[in-house]
Amino acid sequence: MPTKKELYAKAKEFGLKGVSRLNKQALEEAVIICCANDWFNDIAGNKIIIHDVSNVDIEVDVMDMSGN
């Protein structure tokens, strides 16, 4: 399990702002959301925009992959 210091460093790598006021659990959730965002964009080529970590607002472009 990462320390709060490690999570804070990762959040800074993602360019998150205002993370110094977050507790460890909220910081971990913010980092997980950013990691999921990167993963999704890598495999699907879609785009998720995270507007605000404290009030998560996610925009997703949906792709029909059913082949129809």
LINHUDA-V792056 format. One line per field, one symbol per residue. ss: DSSP state (2 for helix, 1 for strand, 0 for the rest). A space follows every 50 residues. Layout:
# LINHUDA-V792056
ss->???
This chain:
# LINHUDA-V792056
ss->00022222222220000022200222222222222222222222000111 000000011100000000
